[in-house]
Amino acid sequence: KDGRAGRDLAWIVAFCAVLAAAAIATDALGRIERWIQDQSSTNLNGLLALLLLVPIGASFYAVRRYRDASRARQTIENLSFHDPLTGLPNRRFLGSGFDEMLREARRSNGRVAVFFIDLDGFRKINDTHGFDVGDRVMAELADRLLHSVGARDRVVRYGGDEFVVLCQDITNAMSAERIAKTLVNAIEEPFEIDDDLVRLSASIGVALSEPRCNAPDDVLRDADAAMYQAKARGPGRYALFDRSMQNAMTPSTIDRRLRTALSNGEFRLYYQPIVSLWTKRMVGVEALRRWNDPDRGVVNPSEFLPALEETGLIVPLGNWILEEVCFQSRSWQDAYPDRPPLNTKYNVSARQLAQANFVDHLRDCLERSKADPARISLEITEGALMYDVASAWSVLRSCRQLGVSLALDDFGTGYSSLSYLREFNLDLLKIDKSFVDGLGRSREDTTIIEHVIGMAKALGIVTVAEGVETEEQVEMLRALNCDLAQGYYYSHPQPPHVIAHLLEQHGNAQEWRPPDRDDEDGDGVLPPVGRFGEQSAEPPSP
């Protein structure tokens, strides 16, 4: 380290100086030379020269060591504050460096614009062309960004496929938007790699510092939120931050907010009815998670479910859902003992299934709630089974021994669907919405559904069509001999008290009719009155 080398140099120089001063003051060298000559006739001038040269040589060595240590320190500092591939400052610059830019902007009554850039499809370049090509594209892109902004502006490689551009002397939002357009155009210009053209696009979030802004993290957070709004609009777009985005979900905030929501009990369960295509009666429900955020209202599950899986919070939330499902099932069972059993389905995540105590937790929930296991169904997606089929089968076999039924969700969207039918003793098979959407319009989708239903019938498995939205789909599914269906044609997900109201109507022959089209938006409570008629039907003879 240069600090230790500097101390060594200082000590050597000081020691040499002291020796030199003492020798001059006392004529020590002359006395030593005369004494040696008296003792011997040998010329000792070489020895005296050596005594002089050793300290000088040690001083030169210390100086060189100090310079080498200084260069090494500078190299380490440069690597710690710069990206080695592009040579750009890395995210550490966004601390003191960005703070200094904000202070300068406040002194001059100016503003700093932050452009948070997230590349779209860069991973595909690495996968298709290799990492060497990806590195060349990244280096050229960094050079383009530098030439797209002013000399006093900074381009920072935030990490991976993300950049942050800091522009000073921005007067208004229109100036920031012009720079954003310039950045988008620079990124979208094709990269010529050997004989191939590689194209990129990006989503850019733009935020302007406030006149009294003191915290760089606040401006970065705003730009990050705006970037996710731009990404939602499609590739190659930019978005300027406004106050309506302040509560938007971003990776930097989602973990904290989900943990707070879990501890505050902000999650709720809604239940979507599952209807027999033949009796037209509700025979089951699927429990679905809903997050009632105090700031944003009901949050779309697509915004928080991936984060739940990534953070591992899906496990405690899933355990709570399993407990709620068991107690709710028992509540309906006690309230409507004369009604045919209502099966409640619950989707088990891959992480939850991998927990060593999952079966014990299921047993505990069933025992404490006194729920009938036959009325509980565990839904497993193909993704939950993909990585460790043997372990999953061991857990699911233990679950079956407790009396619950098993359903395979999103059938047909994975890679090993048929092998799962062979490996697992399934009770229900849920046909994915992507196939149901093509009924009557796509010969391929219709043929696939027909053969899936036929195969399930041969194996004694009940089929459930997901995402049913039109009467035409209902009629075609009946013609294909499907058993059950769920979707917005019948009902949006409902809170427990609406399901209870539907269960009260068990005395008459019931036909489930689609809800009024005026009530279809969102997952709100839809009035169940007027959805039943007097007609029923029986399935065709096999």
LUMPAVO-74213 format. One record per residue: y, z, x of N, C-alpha, C in turn. Coordinates in steps of 0.02 Angstrom, whole numbers, plus 50000, padded with zeros to 5 digits. Atoms other than C-alpha are relative to their C-alpha. Last residue first. Layout:
<rs>
YZXYZXYZX
...
</rs>
This chain:
<rs>
500145002949934479214885346502499514994349996
500664998049976479774887546323499874996950067
500555004550017481614884946301499345002650028
500155004949947482764900046313499424995549979
500584997949961483284908046149499864994850054
500475005349984484974906346067499445003050042
500394998449940486234917245982499514994450011
500545004649982487634914145859499635002550061
500604998150037488714926445766499394996250023
500125003250063490244926345875499365002249969
500695000250022490954936846016499964996549933
500395004249955492544934446116499284999449978
500035006950021493734940345979499604995650046
500075001350071494214956846058499994992649987
500665002650017493864958446243499934998049927
500254996950062495694959846293499344997149979
500005004950053495874954446475499725003149936
500444998250055496334967446604500084994949945
499774994850045497114959446757499505001349945
500574995950016496194949746890500205005749954
500084993549969497454936046906499375003549978
499724999149933497864921746788499885007150024
500465001449946496654918346645500275001850069
500154993849965497554926946503499604999050064
499384996849980498434911646430499885006350041
499775002949936496774902446433500665003150022
499435004350013496084914146301500294997550066
499384996750018494454921146363500544994949984
499524999749944492834911146356500645003549978
499575005949999491624916046217500495000550059
499424999249957490174927846235500404993550001
499925006149959489024926646087500645000850041
499385001249965488434942946011499974993450039
500185005649956487174947145877500644997650033
500045006750030487894963245812499704995150049
500364999950064487594981545855499904993249970
500715001949993487964980446041499654999249933
500125005250050489854980146022499284997650001
499994997250067490094996846109499814994949947
500664997050014489554989046273499965003049930
500465005550014491104977946271499305002849983
499835002750066492224993146257499534994449980
500244995350051491315001346402500154997549930
500725001150005491624985646508499705004749948
500075006350038493474987446466499264998349993
499914998650072493435005946517499954993649958
500594997250036492625001646685500115000949925
500094992949985494034990146746499445002949957
499694995350046493744971346724499915007250024
500224993149987493354956646838500415005049959
499784997749935493884940546751499695006950012
499524994649992492834935446603500215000750073
500194994250041491654922646528500525005650006
500135002550068492344906146590499845005849953
499414999250042493054915846737499914997149930
499435004049980491334917446814500575001049951
499404996049998489584924046789500574995750025
499395003149972487964915646740500555005250000
499394996150010486154920146701500604996450031
500074993950041484474911646677500675003249983
499754994249963484624893546734499995006149955
500434994150009483514881446637500205005850045
500404999449940484334865346701499575006350000
500465005749997484934861346525499555000350061
500524998850050485664878846513499494994450002
500434994749973486574875946677499445001749951
500445003049950487234859446609499535005150031
500505004250033487884867746451499524996850051
500474995750037488754881646547499454995849969
500454996949950489534869346670499485004449965
500455005349978490234859146524499505002850052
500555000550048490954875046449499504994750020
499915004650056491994877546604499395000149954
499325000150026492294890946736500094995549939
500015004550058490614896546807500695000449966
499395004050005490944904146978500004995149943
499364996849988489184910447013500584995149989
499505004949977487554904346936500675003550006
499334998450025486204917846927500484994950029
499445003749970484354913846946500655001749965
499475001450049482934926146913500584996650035
499344997249983481504925047038500504997849947
499874994250044479684922546985500665003450014
500104993849962479254911447133500135006349959
500694999949975478974895947027499855006450038
500464998850057480574899746931499285000550025
499954993050018481534901247096499535001749942
500354996249948480904884247154500015007549983
500725001250007481414876046990499605004050050
500224996550060483134884146995499244999249992
499974992849985483394878647175499745003949940
500584998349959482794861047131499995007450019
500615001150039484024858946988499385002250040
500064994450048485444866747087499354999349960
500154993949963485154854447231499905005949952
500705000349979485064839647113499805006350037
500414999250060486714844347029499255000150018
499964993050022487564846747196499555001349940
500334995849950486954829847261499995007349978
500725000650010487384820447102499635004550048
500345001849938489154827047113499254999849988
499555004449963490234827246958499684997550064
499775005550042489084834746827500454995150035
500445001750056488934850946923500304994549956
500185007150001490004850047080499554998049943
499405004150009490894866747054499834992649994
499855000050072489194875247032500614995649986
500465004750032488734870247210500154999449925
499865006649973490264878347290499544994749971
499505003550040490054893047172500144992950025
499314999649979488474898647261500464995649958
499825006749978486844900547167500754999950013
499345001950025486364918947156500204993350031
499745005049954484494922447174500664997549970
499495004650026483804938047093500234995450056
500024999850073482234948747116500484994949970
499374999850036481884945347300499885000249924
500244999850069480304949747397500605000849954
499794994450042480994944647565499754999349929
500054993549967480184933947701500115005849951
500694998749979479784918047604499935007150027
500414999750060481414917347508499275001750017
499874993550031482304921647670499595000849936
500394995049965481454907047756500125006949971
500705000550022482124895447621499575005250036
500104997850069483924901247648499265000149981
500714998350004483924899947837499805002249930
500435004549962485544891447883499265001149987
500214998049932486824898647764499534995050030
499435000849954487804892147613499825001750071
499895007049983486294888647501500564999050050
500575003849976486234905447413500184992850013
499755006249969487904914247402499434995750026
499375002750023487054931047363500184993650039
499735003849944485224935747381500624996349976
499735006650017484794949347255500274996750063
499665003549946483704964747276500224993149976
500185007149993483154977347144500434996850054
499455004750012483224996247159499754992950008
499985002650068481655007047137500574995249985
499624995250041481725018447290500094997649928
500444994450016480325008147367500355005449960
500415002050057481474993247354499535005649979
499584999850060482715001947468499594998349938
499924993050017481355005147598500435000949937
500644997950027480924986647594500025007449981
500045002250070482764982647615499335001949968
499544996050041482904993147773499934998249926
500244993150000481344985647854500445004449955
500574999650045481864968147802499725007149996
499765000450069483554970347882499435000749951
499704993550017482774976348044500245000049928
500534994950001481614961148052500285006849980
500385000350063482974948848000499495005649997
500584995849986484154953748140499595000549935
500074998149929485594941548159499385004150015
500085005349950485584931247998499805002750069
500695000449978485234944147865499914995950063
500234993349985487004949847827499295000050028
499724997849937487594931847841499775006950020
500425002749946486364926747704500285002150069
499845006949983487274938347586499554997650057
499945001149928486434953847518500174992650011
499905007149983486644960047340500104999450076
499645001149937485904977047300500034992650015
500235005849962485434979547117500434999350062
499595001249941485534995847020499704994250039
499365002950022484874997446842500474998650058
500135006750027483074999746899500644996649977
499995005049946483675014247007499894992949974
500645003450002484105024146848499994994650054
500015006850026485585034946895499304997150002
500565000650048485345053646917500004993149968
499745003050062487065053747003499484999849944
499434996150025486545066047138500274997349934
500214993350021484805058647161500595003949971
500425000450060485355040447161499815007049975
499585002250057486785043747282499604999849935
499574994450019485655053647400500434998349940
500434995050034484325040047401500435005949975
500185002750065485655026947442499585005049960
499404999550042486335037947581499874997249930
499904993050019484605040347653500615000849955
500504998450052484295021647648500075007249977
499835003450063485935018347740499515001849945
500074995550057485645031747872500134996749933
500664996849999485305020248020499885004449939
499954992849989486795009247979499315003349994
500234998249933486404990747999500045007550015
500735000649997486494987547812499735002150068
500274994350037488274994147812499244999950002
499904993849962488774982447951499705005949964
500455000049943488004967447863500065006450041
499785003749941488904971447701499485000550056
500084996049939488034976747540500214995750060
500085004149940488664968547380499995004450062
499534997749948488384979247224499844996350064
500135003049935487564973847063500555001950049
499385000049961487524984446906499844997750071
500124999949928486114980446782500664999450037
499495004149967486474985246602499915000750075
499754998049934484934991846511500504994950028
500445002449946484784986846326500315001650069
499865006849979485914997746217499504997950054
500375004750042485225012946129500104992750021
500734999649987485735025146267499604994949960
500295005150044487565019546265499244999850010
499565001650056488605033846335499694995249950
499954994350046487235041046445500404998349938
500674998650027486785024246525500025005849950
500145004950054488615019646543499325001349968
499534998750054488935035846640499894995149942
500264994450039487355033546743500465001749941
500595002350036487945016346797499705005549957
499785004050057489645023346840499424997449959
499734995550052488875037146947500244996149939
500544995950028487795024747043500255004649944
500435004350041489195012047065499455004249967
499665001450063490405025447125499564995949953
499994993850039489175031547258500324998949932
500684998850022488855013847319499965006349958
500145004550056490725010647323499295001249974
499654997650061491045026147429499844995649940
500354993950022489715020947554500325003049937
500625001950033490455003447560499605006149976
499825002650066492185010547598499374998149962
499814994550045491475021247738500204997749930
500554995150006490535006147810500215005949956
500435002150055491834992447776499445005149989
499844995850058493025002347888499594997949939
500554995550015492124994248036500145004549941
499844993349979493754986748099499435005049990
499834999949929493134968748094500135007150025
500595001349959492244970547927500165000950074
500474994450010493714978747841499384999250043
499774994449958494874965947920499555006149992
500175001449929493854951647846500215005750046
500724999549988493934960247673499824998250073
500204993849967495824963247679499255000550015
499544997549949496714946947643499725006050037
500055004249941495284938147552500465002350056
500554997949955495214952947433499954995850063
500565004750003496944948347363499455002150048
500055004549942498014963947359499394995549992
500695001849986498444972147192499974994750055
500415000750059500194979447202499284998350019
500115007150017501214975847357499624999049935
499435004349984502024992547401499924992949973
499394997750034500845004947317500604995450012
499524997849951499334994347370500645002349965
499374999350035498004993447235500515003150049
499544995449966496524987047332500674999949964
499305001850009495114979547230500435005250034
499484995749972493264979347271500694997349983
499575003549953492034970647156500575004750023
499454995849977490554978147064500394996450054
499954999649927489494964646981500615004150019
499335000649972489004967146800499955000150076
499874996749937487404965046700500734999250019
500604996549978486594959346539500115003650066
499894997249935488124953746441499395004150021
499814993049997487474943846295500115002150072
499274999749998487404925146267500255007149997
499804995450053485564926646220500765000649994
500415001350059485144910846317500175004849943
499845006650028486404909146459499624998749935
500605004150009486284927846488500204993349969
500205001650069487954934546545499364995950000
500515005149989488534943346703499654999049933
500615000750041490134953146676499564994350022
500015006550033491354956046821499354999249961
500675002450013491654974346863500044993349963
499995003950062493204981446945499304996949993
500545004650016493114995247074500134996749933
500284999450067494675003347144499424995149992
500495005150020495355006347318499725001649931
499665005750033496955016447340499534994449979
500365002050060496045032847372500324994249963
499614998650060497345039747492499664997949936
499904992750005496145040947641500385001949936
500654996850010495525023147615500095007549991
500245001450068497275016247589499345003549986
499594996150046497905024847747499764999049928
500214993049992496455017847847500395004549954
500654999150032496805000647775499755007250006
499904999950073498645001747818499345001049963
499674993850021498315006747998500055000449924
500454994549986497064992648025500305006649975
500534999450050498114979547936499565006050011
499874994750049499704982248036499415001449954
499704994149968499494972548199500105005849952
500494996349960498264960348121500285006350032
500115003449936499584955647991499485004050039
500574997749960499764959747807499944995950063
500565004749992501474956847731499485002850047
500634996650013502534972047688499404995450006
500034993949961504114965447770499345003749991
500595000149956503834947847708499885006750034
500595000150043505024949747559499365000050041
500224993350017506364955147682499385000149956
499544996850046506514937847758499695006649977
500134993450029505734929947911500555001949950
499484995449978505954911247939499915006749964
499724995950054504364901047919500505004850031
499664994049976503654886948023500305003649941
499454997550040502374873547983500325006050035
499395003649984501224862548086500605002349960
499845001049929499634868648004500654996250009
500365005649969499634874447822500224999150072
499745006250027500714885247708499664993850030
500255000850068499684900847742500234993549969
500705002049996500014898647929499704998949930
500025007149981501884899247897499284997450001
499775003750059501704915747804499994992550014
500565000250046500654922147948500194996749934
500505004849975502024917148070499414999549951
499785006750020503334926247965499494994750021
500095000650073502364942547983500204993149975
500725000450012502244940048172499854999249925
500205006949983504104936248183499254999149987
499735004550051504484952448089499794992850013
500394999050061503314962348202500244995449944
500655003249991504124954848356499575000749938
499895007250005505844959648293499354996250008
499825001550069505294977648261500094992549990
500615000450041504364978848427500174998249928
500315006749995505964974648523499394999349954
500724999849987506774990648456499724992950003
500144996749937508664992848469499264999650020
500724999349986509294981148333499905003150069
500114993349973511114984648292499275001250018
499474998149952511644966448268499885006850033
499424997550035509954961948190500525002350051
499844993049989508744951548292500625001949959
499384999049964508234935148215500145007450007
499624994050020506434931348164500615000650044
499344999349969505454915048165500345006349973
499594995250037503594912948133500645001450037
499474996449965502784897248199500375004649952
499624996550051501134889348149500495004650036
499864992849994500484876848274500345002549938
499464998150045499744859548293500085007650005
499954993050020498714851748430500535000649945
499444998150043498124834348475499955007349980
500154993650032497064828248619500615002249961
499404996950027497114810048672499795006349962
500034997450068495714803848784500675003049981
499935005750045495644792848938500005002149927
500425005649976495984806849063500114994049954
500484997149953496844820048957499504994750020
500425005249970498384813348869499585003150055
500104998749929499084827148759499524994750027
500695000249971499714821048591500005001550075
500055006249961501454826848532499324999950036
500405005150035501134840648405499974993450036
500714998150002501694854748519499584994449971
500254999949931503364846848564499255001550001
500075006949977503694842448381499714999750071
500555003150037503354860248324499884992950025
500634997349974504474867248462499404996949966
500105002849933505904855748414499355002350030
500225007050009505704860448231499874996750067
500694999850024505784878948278499734992949990
500434998749943507354875748382499275000049979
500005006149959508204867748233499555000950061
500455004950031507644882348124499994993550039
500704998149986508434894848244499524995049971
500135001449929510094885648239499285001750018
500075007349993510034885448049499874998150072
500695002050015509684904248047499904992550009
500214999650070511324908448132499294997449991
499464997750044512234911348297499775000849928
500125003250065510844910748425500505002849950
499395003450024511514915248598499874996049936
499384996350004509794919648668500554995749970
499415004249990508094911948633500635004249990
499414995950012506464921348655500614995950017
499405003049970504874910948637500605004349980
499384997450028503234920048605500574996850038
499414999849958501574911348633500575003349962
499374997850030499834913248556500555000250054
499655006050023498224903948598500665001849966
500445004950033497454917748704500384993749982
500724998849992498834930348740499604994749965
500164993650031500714932448720499275001850009
500675000950027501154918748841499755006849975
500494994949982503014921148854499324998149972
500635001750033504374907748854499475004950027
500644998249969506104914148896499424997849957
500514997950048507834907348862499345001350036
499974992750006509224907048992499485002749952
500164996949936508814889149047499995007649996
499484999749949508764882848869499785003750062
499514994750011507244878348764500495000050059
499735000550068506114863148742500545005249986
499505005450002505804860748930500314999349930
499454998349955504934877748941500564994849997
499604994850033503894873748787500595001950043
499625003050055503314857448864500455005249967
499465003949970502804866049027500444996849946
499514995249975501794878948930500604996450030
499634997450058500944864848835500535005050022
499515005050019500474856548999500415002349940
499495000349947499644872549061500544994949982
499594994050004498734875148896500564999950051
499575000650059498114857148892500475006049995
499505005149985497464858649069500494999149942
499514997149953496604875149029500544994950017
499584995250036495774867548875500525003150044
499525004050039495174852748977500475004749962
499565003149951494344864749099500554995949966
499464995549983493674875148955500474997150052
500144995549945492634861048882500615004150019
499865003249935493034845648779499845004550059
500155007249998492314849948608500054997150070
500695001350020492184868948608499814992750010
500464996949952493774871548709499274998449984
499945003849938494714859148601499545002750053
500405006150008494034867348443500044995650063
500704998349986494704884048503499554993849994
500095000349927496434876248507499285001750019
500535004549976496314872148322499914999850074
500535001550049497974879148263499494995350032
500275006849999499084887048397499434999249949
500734999550001500014902948350499724993049995
500375006350007501854903348399499255001450003
500704998049988502984918448370499574993949984
500455004950029504784912348389499285001950018
500694999449977506024926448419499574995049962
500515002850046507874922848401499325000550033
500575002949966509094934248494499514997649947
500664998450028510794937748418499464996550042
500445005750015512574938348483499345002449970
500005001150073513954951448479499584993949981
499625006250013514144949448669500044998449926
499364999849965513654967448709500434993949984
499564995250034512314967348574500685000350033
499785003150063511544951348645500475004749962
499505005049984511494959048819500274996649937
499394996449981510604974248751500564995150017
499694997350060509344963148660500655003750016
499705005550036508994953148818500345002449937
499385001849965508724969348915500354994249966
499514994850015507464975248785500664998550034
499735001650067506544958648800500545005149981
499645006349996506314961448987500334998249934
499354999249969505884979948970500414993550001
499764993249999504484977648845500705000350028
499704998550064504154959548798500205007449994
499295001549997503874955948982500355002049935
499664994249972502214964948967500754998850007
499734995850053501654950948849500345006350027
500484998050051501464938648993500325005149952
500054992750010502814929549089499495001649946
499504997050045502354911349115499965007650001
499444997549962501424904949268500545003149957
499395003750015500314894549154500595002150043
500135007150016498584899449214500644996149993
500195004049941498984915649307499904992649984
500655003050016499974923149160499794995550058
500025007250012501374933849229499294997749985
499475001950047501854952249229500004992649983
499984995350056500284959749306500534998149949
500585001150043499994944549416500015004549939
499935006650031501764945149485499424998649952
499504999450052501624963849516500094993449963
500304996050055499984961249609500505000649942
500505004250033500754947249714499695003649940
499655005050038502304957649752499514995549962
499714996650059501214972249804500364995049956
500544998550046500184960949917500265003449936
500205006250032501764953949997499445001249949
499475002050047502424971450027499824993649964
500054995850060500764977050102500534998249948
500605001950038500764962250220499935004049936
499865006450033502574965850272499404997649959
499524998950055502194984250305500144993549963
500384996850055500654980050407500465001149939
500425005250032501694967950510499615002949941
499555004650035503014981350545499594994649963
499774996650062501674994250586500454995449959
500574999750047500854982450710500215003149933
500105006850027502534978650793499434999949949
499445001350046502864997350809499934993149969
500154996450063501135000450882500554998849948
500525003750036501494986851010499825003349934
499695006250026503134995251060499504995949960
499584998650059502295012251069500324993849970
500414997550056500925005051182500425001849939
500195005450046502124994651290499595002549940
499445002550038503025009151375499794995049946
499734994550040501495018651430500604997849959
500444999050058500725002151483500255005649955
499865005350049502224998551592499585000749937
499374998350032502005015351676500204994849948
500134994450047500185011651708500645002049964
500365002650059500624994751781499865005349948
499515003250045501925002551897499674997249937
500164998650070500595013951969500524997149952
499435002050041500585007552147499815000749926
500105005750045499215017452238500634998649960
499625005749973499715028752384499954993849955
500415005949985499185044152292500454994550026
500714998550003499745061952258499584994050022
500164994849952501535059952316499255001350003
499975003149934501625043352225499855005250056
500615004049992501025051952065499994996950069
500574995449992502365065352081499364996150013
499974996949933503725052552115499405004550011
500165005149949503205042151963500005003050070
500725001450003503115057351848499814995050054
500374994349973504835063051906499244998650001
499914999749927505575045951878499615005650032
500385005449970504795044251705500065000150076
500714998449998505405061451653499604994550034
500245004349946507225058251698499255001050010
500324995949948507565073051583499784996050060
499644993749988508795065451461499725003950059
499355001449971508135047651475500355006650019
500105002849933506325052751448500664998850035
500214994649954506765064251303499924997450071
499434995649989507745050351216499835005650049
499515003549958506345037851240500595004550016
500265000549932505035049851175500504996850046
499994993349971506085054151023499764999850072
499304998449986506395035750986500065006950033
499795003849941504555031651003500725001750019
500354997249942504095045650883500214996550064
499694993649984505415040050758499695003250062
499335001249973504825022050766500345006550020
500085003049933503015027250745500684998950032
500234994949952503425039050601499944997250071
499454995349987504465025950510499805005450050
499505003149957503135012650528500565004850018
500295000749933501785024050460500504997050048
499994993449969502905028750313499714999850072
499304998449982503215010550275500055006850033
499835003949941501355006650281500725001450023
500334996849942501025020950160500164996350064
499704993549991502315014250037499705003650060
499425000649958501744996250063500345006750010
499405000050042500005000050000500625000050044
</rs>
